Amino acid sequence: MNKMNQAAQVHDWTIDMVPAPLVCVSVNYQILAVNNAFVTLVGNDKDTLLGQPLRQQMNKASWFAMQNMLAAAIEQGQKVEQYSMRLLTTAGDLIPVLVSAEQTGSVINIVCVPYDNRINFERSLIAKRSEAAEQVESLSESERRLRHKQQEKEALISKLENVSGEFLQTEKMAAIGQLAAGVAHEINNPIGYVYSNLQTLAGYLDDLRQIIEAIDQVEHISELKELKQTLDYEFLRTDVTDLLRESAEGIERVKQIITALKDFSRKDDFELQPCDLHKAIETTLSVAWNEIKYKAEVHREFADIPNVVCHLGQINQVLMNLLVNAAQSIEHFGMITITTGSEGQWVWIQIEDNGHGINAEHLPRIFEPFYTTKPVGEGTGLGLALAYNIVRKHGGELRVDSSREQGTAFTLWLPIAGPKGMTE
């Protein structure tokens, strides 16, 4: 056995020691090596995978994200941490994974962690929260007998709030990770036509420069008029205005998406504030638009409602879960209707779809953690449970009305004065 074969065997043995699925690719994304965990994940064999383009193991959205996010980071020498992707198996299934990557020399090492690991992490957080809640309850019993335990109780309550906040932020960032390719696509569209407009403007500037320079060169004004007519000056003059207007609109669209993404992803500061729920709806629609626009037309029926005292980031999370669920329930192309209104000291938001609806036997359990009617890999069963707990924490209610093949309507009721106002 020569030294080259020995080196190859050592390399294969080394990457097979990595427990997570690992694929090594060249700078142009040709597969150079895979470990046994990756082979098991995608259901293929090493000989078939080696030398193949990495894009064959992804759908179009994930490959787009790979090119627009991972490649850009790697080219700048940065390490990529946990981007949301979907790998395509030999059976044609899509497996959601969190991708981390780093370049070493001319080789890019990509680790693909299945979402099961993230779900286990979230379950661990839930267990921590339940454990902390039980300790708080036990301490409350002891507090009636021992007043000096007050300080310990407050420390446990603080621990519970920290774990709850960590869980909320984890789920929120996971949702953004799943929508990352869509958000990148929404930004890429206006940037694309702004770039195209700039190229067109560059050509127009060359024509206008010819006209300006001709002023000092022509002997008769008729020659200048003839040059303007040849270059179609009137068209240039009007089209320049249109190109600048379209480019400004494109940049404004990018600004709106970035602002919405920033508002949605920021970590809550645990302070209740008066919030504009209509703005919250529009922010959430901007972040999730690529997930919705191919499945449904969104119809708004907004009433004149007051601001509501709430945690805006948490309400955004509730709206995100309800809107994405509505889009996913529509098989082909349908309608999502968002209606708002107020009644007494309450404000309500209804999100209604004309999708496949929910069977009557499932309705009593839809707010239970980890209960889902979606296929494996498409849902964790945490979205509605999280939304329900957030609404209850705000002193509100989350109601559902659904029938099979008739669609579903979720109605979110929130007290205008916030949870503190409901207890005073």
ROLUM-611308 format. One line per 10 residues: number of its first residue (from 0); their letters; for each residue x, z, y of C-alpha. Coordinates in pm, 1 decimal, padded with zeros to 6 digits, m for minus. Layout:
BEGIN
NUM	A	X/Z/Y | ...
END
This chain:
BEGIN
0	MNKMNQAAQV	00000.0/00000.0/00000.0 | 00156.9/m00105.4/00332.1 | 00169.6/00108.3/00645.5 | m00108.0/m00088.2/00819.1 | m00354.9/m00022.3/00533.7 | m00251.4/00342.1/00527.3 | m00314.2/00371.8/00903.0 | m00657.8/00210.4/00865.6 | m00752.4/00452.8/00587.7 | m00637.0/00750.3/00794.6
10	HDWTIDMVPA	m00842.5/00628.7/01093.6 | m01158.0/00584.3/00879.2 | m01108.8/00928.7/00725.5 | m01056.5/01085.1/01070.1 | m01376.7/00950.1/01233.4 | m01576.8/01033.0/00919.2 | m01483.6/01396.8/00983.8 | m01692.9/01382.1/01304.0 | m02040.5/01517.8/01211.2 | m02228.0/01331.0/01487.3
20	PLVCVSVNYQ	m02291.3/00953.9/01465.7 | m01985.5/00781.5/01620.3 | m01922.0/00414.8/01696.8 | m01597.3/00277.7/01842.8 | m01624.0/m00045.4/02041.9 | m01395.0/m00272.6/02236.4 | m01422.8/m00316.4/02614.2 | m01657.8/m00609.9/02552.7 | m01872.5/m00392.6/02321.0 | m01773.8/m00541.0/01984.3
30	ILAVNNAFVT	m01796.3/m00276.0/01709.5 | m01447.1/m00179.5/01587.3 | m01527.8/00122.8/01370.5 | m01818.6/00347.5/01270.6 | m01838.8/00674.3/01083.1 | m02065.2/00761.4/00790.9 | m02307.1/00952.4/01016.8 | m02367.3/00638.6/01228.3 | m02414.4/00425.5/00915.3 | m02674.2/00673.8/00786.6
40	LVGNDKDTLL	m02851.4/00682.1/01124.7 | m02901.1/00304.7/01157.9 | m02939.0/00235.8/00784.2 | m02669.1/m00031.9/00758.1 | m02329.6/m00060.8/00590.0 | m01988.3/m00057.7/00755.3 | m01886.9/m00409.0/00653.7 | m02197.8/m00555.5/00819.0 | m02158.1/m00348.9/01137.5 | m01788.0/m00414.6/01196.4
50	GQPLRQQMNK	m01726.8/m00700.6/01439.0 | m02091.7/m00716.4/01546.7 | m02194.8/m00683.7/01916.1 | m02322.5/m00334.7/01998.1 | m02629.4/m00484.3/02168.2 | m02766.7/m00579.9/01822.9 | m02820.2/m00207.9/01757.6 | m03036.0/m00160.5/02071.5 | m03355.6/m00287.5/02227.0 | m03343.2/m00469.9/02560.8
60	ASWFAMQNML	m03415.3/m00161.0/02773.7 | m03136.0/00043.7/02615.4 | m02886.5/m00243.9/02639.6 | m02979.6/m00285.0/03007.8 | m02912.6/00085.2/03063.8 | m02581.9/00056.1/02875.2 | m02464.9/m00226.6/03100.9 | m02588.8/m00079.3/03429.7 | m02497.6/00286.6/03380.4 | m02251.8/00351.5/03098.4
70	AAAIEQGQKV	m02029.2/00051.6/03162.9 | m02006.2/00127.0/03536.1 | m01903.4/00487.2/03469.3 | m01650.3/00392.3/03203.4 | m01490.3/00128.2/03427.1 | m01431.5/00402.6/03685.7 | m01260.4/00618.2/03423.7 | m01545.5/00870.0/03407.6 | m01678.0/01044.6/03100.3 | m02044.5/00972.4/03028.7
80	EQYSMRLLTT	m02259.2/01269.5/02921.9 | m02596.7/01242.1/02740.9 | m02767.5/00925.5/02859.3 | m03102.0/00851.8/02691.5 | m03095.2/00542.8/02465.2 | m03278.1/00401.9/02165.4 | m03089.8/00266.3/01864.1 | m03239.7/m00007.7/01649.7 | m03229.1/00056.4/01273.6 | m03208.7/m00202.6/00998.3
90	AGDLIPVLVS	m03578.1/m00134.6/00925.3 | m03667.4/m00226.3/01283.7 | m03737.6/00131.9/01396.5 | m03621.2/00272.8/01729.9 | m03442.7/00608.7/01714.4 | m03413.7/00801.1/02044.9 | m03062.8/00939.4/02097.1 | m02853.5/01101.6/02370.8 | m02536.7/00897.1/02422.9 | m02198.8/01033.2/02539.2
100	AEQTGSVINI	m01900.2/00802.1/02581.5 | m01535.4/00800.4/02687.8 | m01272.3/00526.6/02696.5 | m00930.5/00576.8/02541.9 | m00699.5/00285.0/02600.6 | m00886.8/m00031.9/02498.7 | m01135.7/00154.2/02278.4 | m01466.3/00313.8/02390.2 | m01581.0/00602.2/02171.4 | m01960.0/00648.4/02177.0
110	VCVPYDNRIN	m02130.3/00953.6/02024.1 | m02507.1/00920.2/01957.0 | m02686.5/01253.9/01914.1 | m03045.4/01218.9/01781.2 | m03319.4/01385.1/01982.5 | m03373.0/01629.8/01695.6 | m03074.8/01823.6/01831.9 | m03238.5/01842.6/02176.6 | m03566.0/01955.9/02018.8 | m03378.3/02230.5/01830.3
120	FERSLIAKRS	m03224.9/02337.3/02161.2 | m03567.4/02351.5/02324.8 | m03705.4/02548.3/02032.9 | m03419.0/02791.5/02078.8 | m03513.7/02830.5/02444.0 | m03876.6/02893.8/02347.6 | m03761.1/03155.2/02096.8 | m03553.3/03321.2/02366.8 | m03849.1/03320.0/02601.9 | m04079.9/03468.8/02337.2
130	EAAEQVESLS	m03820.1/03734.5/02255.1 | m03782.5/03825.0/02622.8 | m04161.5/03837.4/02667.3 | m04193.7/04075.8/02371.5 | m03924.9/04298.3/02518.9 | m04104.7/04302.9/02855.4 | m04430.3/04402.6/02684.1 | m04256.3/04678.6/02488.5 | m04091.4/04804.8/02805.6 | m04428.9/04813.0/02982.8
140	ESERRLRHKQ	m04552.3/05054.5/02715.8 | m04248.0/05276.7/02763.0 | m04276.7/05264.1/03141.7 | m04591.1/05478.1/03138.3 | m04387.8/05754.5/02973.4 | m04042.8/05701.8/03124.1 | m04028.9/05601.4/03492.1 | m03649.9/05566.3/03482.2 | m03689.5/05252.9/03263.3 | m03811.2/05050.8/03564.4
150	QEKEALISKL	m03471.2/04902.0/03634.5 | m03429.8/04779.2/03276.3 | m03776.4/04621.6/03284.2 | m03695.4/04428.9/03602.4 | m03376.9/04297.5/03441.2 | m03573.2/04170.0/03141.8 | m03832.0/04003.2/03366.5 | m03549.5/03829.9/03550.1 | m03409.0/03711.8/03214.5 | m03751.0/03572.4/03117.9
160	ENVSGEFLQT	m03782.2/03382.6/03446.5 | m03432.4/03239.0/03407.8 | m03504.9/03116.7/03054.6 | m03840.0/02969.4/03166.8 | m03670.0/02790.9/03455.5 | m03397.9/02659.2/03223.7 | m03661.8/02529.6/02983.1 | m03861.3/02358.2/03259.4 | m03552.8/02191.7/03402.4 | m03436.7/02078.5/03056.0
170	EKMAAIGQLA	m03770.6/01914.4/02981.2 | m03781.7/01755.8/03327.5 | m03433.3/01605.3/03294.6 | m03514.1/01487.0/02942.9 | m03816.6/01301.8/03084.0 | m03598.2/01141.2/03350.5 | m03346.9/01043.6/03079.6 | m03620.1/00866.4/02882.6 | m03729.6/00680.6/03199.1 | m03374.5/00605.7/03319.5
180	AGVAHEINNP	m03370.0/00240.6/03210.4 | m03704.0/00180.6/03382.0 | m03588.7/00344.8/03705.8 | m03269.4/00133.8/03698.4 | m03482.5/m00177.9/03650.9 | m03706.5/m00081.9/03945.5 | m03397.9/m00042.8/04164.9 | m03228.7/m00358.0/04034.0 | m03522.1/m00586.9/04126.7 | m03515.4/m00531.9/04507.0
190	IGYVYSNLQT	m03135.2/m00516.9/04506.4 | m03136.0/m00855.9/04329.9 | m03340.1/m01037.0/04588.7 | m03159.9/m00863.1/04878.9 | m02834.8/m00999.4/04731.8 | m02989.8/m01344.3/04699.3 | m03111.9/m01330.5/05060.7 | m02762.6/m01237.3/05180.9 | m02617.7/m01539.8/05004.3 | m02879.8/m01761.6/05170.1
200	LAGYLDDLRQ	m02808.2/m01603.7/05509.0 | m02438.3/m01676.9/05463.4 | m02522.5/m02047.1/05427.3 | m02748.4/m02035.4/05732.9 | m02469.4/m01875.2/05936.2 | m02237.3/m02164.4/05849.3 | m02500.4/m02411.8/05979.7 | m02558.0/m02209.5/06296.6 | m02182.0/m02186.7/06350.9 | m02163.2/m02567.8/06340.1
210	IIEAIDQVEH	m02429.2/m02591.2/06611.4 | m02255.7/m02331.7/06832.7 | m01913.2/m02492.9/06796.3 | m02062.0/m02837.1/06867.5 | m02167.4/m02722.3/07216.0 | m01805.6/m02751.0/07337.1 | m01741.4/m03078.7/07152.6 | m02035.7/m03314.6/07209.9 | m02037.3/m03548.2/07511.2 | m02414.3/m03580.8/07537.1
220	ISELKELKQT	m02695.8/m03336.7/07477.4 | m02857.1/m03594.2/07250.4 | m02573.2/m03547.4/06999.7 | m02640.8/m03172.7/06989.7 | m03013.2/m03230.9/06939.1 | m02935.2/m03474.1/06659.8 | m02711.4/m03211.9/06489.3 | m02985.8/m02946.6/06521.2 | m03235.3/m03183.7/06364.7 | m02992.9/m03271.6/06084.3
230	LDYEFLRTDV	m02939.1/m02903.4/06004.5 | m03313.6/m02832.1/06037.8 | m03259.9/m02567.1/06303.6 | m03629.7/m02480.2/06342.2 | m03657.1/m02395.7/05973.1 | m03337.0/m02189.7/05986.5 | m03462.8/m01993.1/06286.3 | m03791.2/m01892.3/06119.8 | m03651.0/m01840.9/05769.7 | m03377.3/m01605.8/05893.8
240	TDLLRESAEG	m03647.7/m01373.3/06026.4 | m03833.4/m01386.1/05694.6 | m03515.8/m01317.2/05494.3 | m03429.2/m01015.4/05709.4 | m03782.9/m00878.4/05676.5 | m03784.1/m00921.9/05296.9 | m03440.2/m00759.2/05269.2 | m03553.1/m00462.0/05478.8 | m03857.0/m00421.5/05252.6 | m03632.4/m00431.3/04944.8
250	IERVKQIITA	m03397.6/m00165.5/05081.9 | m03699.5/00048.2/05177.1 | m03829.6/00019.8/04819.0 | m03493.9/00138.7/04682.8 | m03497.7/00425.3/04933.7 | m03847.8/00527.5/04818.2 | m03743.1/00527.8/04449.7 | m03426.9/00730.3/04517.6 | m03619.3/00980.1/04734.0 | m03889.5/01015.9/04467.6
260	LKDFSRKDDF	m03628.7/01064.4/04194.9 | m03448.9/01325.7/04404.8 | m03773.8/01513.2/04476.9 | m03878.3/01502.3/04112.5 | m03547.4/01609.6/03959.6 | m03455.5/01894.4/04197.1 | m03453.8/02241.4/04046.0 | m03736.3/02470.2/04154.9 | m03646.2/02765.8/04375.5 | m03935.4/02986.9/04253.4
270	ELQPCDLHKA	m04090.5/02995.3/04602.5 | m04453.7/02898.0/04648.8 | m04510.2/02657.0/04938.1 | m04804.4/02455.2/05078.5 | m04769.4/02105.8/04926.1 | m04932.7/01765.6/04974.2 | m05064.6/01674.2/04627.4 | m05122.1/01310.6/04724.8 | m04750.6/01281.3/04808.0 | m04672.2/01448.7/04474.5
280	IETTLSVAWN	m04881.3/01185.9/04293.0 | m04703.8/00899.3/04471.3 | m04360.8/01054.4/04400.9 | m04439.5/01080.2/04030.1 | m04577.5/00725.1/04017.9 | m04255.9/00593.6/04174.3 | m04040.6/00763.9/03909.5 | m04260.4/00657.9/03616.0 | m04370.6/00317.9/03752.7 | m04175.7/00105.2/03505.8
290	EIKYKAEVHR	m04336.9/00301.3/03221.3 | m04685.7/00241.3/03364.8 | m04697.0/m00100.6/03530.9 | m04679.5/m00300.5/03207.0 | m04957.1/m00093.2/03045.8 | m05214.8/m00033.2/03318.9 | m05338.7/m00097.5/03669.7 | m05347.4/00224.4/03872.1 | m05661.1/00280.5/04078.8 | m05659.6/00558.7/04340.4
300	EFADIPNVVC	m05970.7/00738.4/04462.0 | m05826.1/00998.1/04698.8 | m06045.2/01238.2/04894.3 | m05948.0/01437.9/05202.7 | m05798.2/01750.9/05043.5 | m05599.4/02040.5/05193.1 | m05243.1/02129.8/05101.9 | m05214.2/02358.8/04799.4 | m04975.6/02653.3/04762.9 | m04770.9/02578.4/04449.2
310	HLGQINQVLM	m04429.8/02502.8/04298.0 | m04411.6/02131.9/04382.4 | m04147.0/02046.4/04119.7 | m04355.8/02202.7/03842.8 | m04673.8/02021.5/03951.9 | m04474.0/01695.6/03954.0 | m04380.3/01769.2/03591.3 | m04748.7/01816.5/03499.3 | m04845.2/01488.9/03669.8 | m04557.1/01306.6/03496.3
320	NLLVNAAQSI	m04670.6/01420.8/03150.7 | m05034.1/01327.9/03214.6 | m04955.3/00983.5/03364.3 | m04705.3/00882.9/03093.2 | m04945.3/01002.5/02821.0 | m05222.6/00796.4/02980.6 | m05004.0/00483.0/02980.7 | m04892.0/00536.8/02620.8 | m05253.3/00573.2/02503.5 | m05337.1/00217.4/02618.5
330	EHFGMITITT	m05264.2/m00036.8/02346.4 | m05257.3/m00357.3/02551.9 | m05334.6/m00345.2/02927.4 | m05591.7/m00118.1/03083.4 | m05679.8/00103.0/03377.3 | m05560.9/00444.6/03493.2 | m05779.8/00603.2/03761.6 | m05648.2/00891.9/03971.2 | m05921.6/01081.2/04156.7 | m05884.4/01382.9/04384.5
340	GSEGQWVWIQ	m06132.8/01619.0/04545.8 | m06199.3/01977.2/04651.6 | m06469.2/02229.7/04570.2 | m06482.2/02566.5/04743.5 | m06138.6/02727.8/04718.4 | m06017.9/02475.7/04460.6 | m05857.6/02131.1/04461.7 | m05877.9/01906.1/04157.0 | m05693.4/01595.9/04032.6 | m05836.6/01382.0/03752.8
350	IEDNGHGINA	m05623.1/01129.1/03560.5 | m05845.1/00905.6/03347.8 | m05746.8/00618.7/03117.7 | m05939.7/00372.4/02904.0 | m05700.3/00403.3/02609.2 | m05768.4/00484.5/02244.6 | m05882.5/00843.2/02317.1 | m05831.8/01158.7/02111.1 | m06013.5/01240.6/01787.3 | m06248.8/01538.6/01810.6
360	EHLPRIFEPF	m06057.9/01731.8/01541.8 | m05735.4/01709.7/01747.5 | m05879.3/01827.4/02081.5 | m05865.3/02206.0/02013.3 | m05491.1/02185.3/01936.5 | m05352.2/01941.5/02196.3 | m05208.5/02222.1/02413.2 | m05024.9/02388.7/02124.0 | m04639.9/02366.4/02135.2 | m04493.4/02101.1/01900.8
370	YTTKPVGEGT	m04839.0/01966.2/01808.2 | m04848.1/01588.2/01855.9 | m05047.6/01294.8/01723.0 | m04773.0/01046.0/01813.5 | m04545.8/00886.5/01549.9 | m04215.2/01056.6/01468.5 | m03957.5/00986.4/01739.1 | m04213.8/00916.9/02014.0 | m04316.8/01269.3/02106.1 | m04200.9/01630.1/02073.5
380	GLGLALAYNI	m04540.0/01795.0/02124.3 | m04404.7/01985.0/02425.6 | m04544.0/01781.1/02716.7 | m04906.1/01900.9/02720.6 | m04811.1/02255.3/02616.1 | m04567.5/02270.8/02906.6 | m04826.4/02126.2/03148.2 | m05090.6/02375.3/03030.8 | m04858.3/02673.9/03079.6 | m04753.5/02558.4/03427.7
390	VRKHGGELRV	m05117.2/02520.6/03537.2 | m05211.2/02863.3/03395.9 | m04910.2/03014.4/03575.7 | m05051.9/02869.3/03900.5 | m05386.9/03037.3/03836.9 | m05548.7/02701.9/03758.3 | m05711.3/02519.2/03469.3 | m05633.2/02201.6/03276.0 | m05943.4/02047.9/03118.2 | m05972.8/01745.8/02889.1
400	DSSREQGTAF	m06263.0/01517.2/02808.3 | m06201.4/01248.0/02546.3 | m06369.2/01045.6/02274.7 | m06222.7/00795.1/02029.4 | m06187.5/00441.2/02171.9 | m06350.7/00553.0/02500.8 | m06045.0/00692.9/02678.2 | m05934.8/01032.7/02802.4 | m05971.9/01224.1/03128.9 | m05750.3/01523.4/03214.5
410	TLWLPIAGPK	m05865.2/01729.3/03514.7 | m05621.6/01962.2/03686.8 | m05780.0/02244.9/03890.7 | m05558.8/02443.4/04131.4 | m05649.5/02726.3/04372.3 | m05578.1/02620.5/04731.2 | m05429.0/02962.1/04816.4 | m05202.5/02958.4/04509.7 | m05183.5/03211.6/04225.5 | m05118.3/03504.7/04461.5
420	GMTE	m05426.1/03420.1/04664.5 | m05643.9/03433.7/04350.4 | m05541.0/03793.7/04276.5 | m05585.3/03936.0/04625.3
END
